Amino acid sequence: MTIRTLLALVATWPLCAAAGADDPPLLPEEAVWVMRYDDKLDGEVKDKPGAEVRWKLSVRNDRVAGRLAELKEADPADHRIGGEIAAGKPPVVALRQDGPKGLVCFYAGKRVAGDRIVGTWYDNRGAAGDFELTVEKK
């Protein structure tokens, strides 16, 4: 997925239909998600040591908010993540991560199972790759 495709996808989200009140939630309301990622845009996540992050995410009204699971609220090394889910077949997810020293990452993906999201990411430092988010097993 190119950045142009990503931007076109994001631009169409207001036109997507939202889930009905009786529909099940698109993602769990509170969960720790494990993100695996790589630095190559090829459609699959290659295992790489240290390329795994745990996010504590909350979902309300198809809006996502969260932070790194291991860090405390006021830790200066913490990263924030936020975004939204657009209902559809499949639902699509857009996230923005803000980190220390001006780091910004954008993630665009689709839910391929109730507890799994796959897609691509780009950051403001020129890097890009594939990612997978799965709900951490308790």
N, C-alpha and C positions, 0 to 999 in steps of 0.2 A: 504494500500500500504506500503510495507516495504521499507527501505532505499535501499536495493539491487535492488528492482523493480524501484525505483526512479532513481537510478544511471544508470540502463540499459536503461530506457526511455530517459534520457538526452544524453546518448552515441549514440543513434540512430538518434537524431535530424538532424545532417548534411545530413542524407540520405533522409529526408522528402522533398517533393516537395514544393517549395514556391508558393505563390499565384501569378497568372498572373497579368499583368499590368491592365487589364480591370476588374479584380475581385474587389468587394467592400472591404474596409479595414476590417481586422479581428477584430479590436477593434476601438473605437472612438479615433481620433488623440489627443484630449485634453479633459480631464474630471476629475471630482472628483469622486473617487470610495470609497464606504463604505465597509470595511472589517469586517465581523463578524467571530469570531473564538472561538474554545473551546480547551480543553486540553485532549481530549479523541479520539483515533483513532477508530471510529465506523461508519464512512460514513455519519454522519449527524451532523450539527452544532446545539448544544444545547445553547439556550439563557443563557447568563451569564452576570450579571451587570459589566460594565467596559470593556467588551470584544468586543469593536467596535473601529475601527480606520478609519480615513478619509485620503486617499492618493490622492495627486494631481499628476496624471500620464499623460505622453506624450508618444505617439506611433509614430515612424517613421521607415519605412522599416521593419516592424514586430519586432522592438526593443522597449522595454519599459524602461522608466526612470521616476523617480519621487521622491517625498519626502512627509513628513507629511503635510497635508493641512493647519493645524492651526499654524505652526511655520514659522518664517522668515528664509531666506536663511542661515544666519550665526549663527543661534541659536545652541549652543553646545548640546542641547537635541534632535536635529533633527535626523531623520533616513533617509537613502537613500534606494531606491529600484530600481533594474534594472533587466532586463531579456529579454526574447524573446518569440515570438509566432511562433508555427510551424503549417502551414496550414494542414488541414486534415478534416476528418469527424469523430469526431469533431476536431476543432483546439485545440492544447494543449499549455499550458502556463507554463513557468518556470521562477521563480523570486528569486532573492537573496536580502535580506534586511540586511543592515549594520547599527548598532546602536551604541550608546555610550558604553563605557567599554567593547569593543570587542564582543558585541552581533552580531551573524550572524544567520539568519533564511532562510531556503529554502522552497519555495512553489512550488508544482507541481499540476496542475489542468487542467481542460478542460472547454472550453466555452460551456455552455448548452443553452444559448440564446445570442443574440447580446449584451446584457448588463449584463450578469451574468456568473461568473466563479466559479466552485466548485473544491475542491481538498483537499490535505493534506499538513501539514507543519511539519518541524523538525527544532530544533535550536541546537546550539553548547553548550547548557547547559543541554541537556538531555530531554528537553520537546518536545512534539509532539501533534498534534491534527488535526482537520478538519477546513476548512475555506470556506467562501463564499465571493466573491467580486461582488458588484452590483454598477452600475452607480447611483450616487446621483441624485434624482429627483429635478429639479429646481423649 
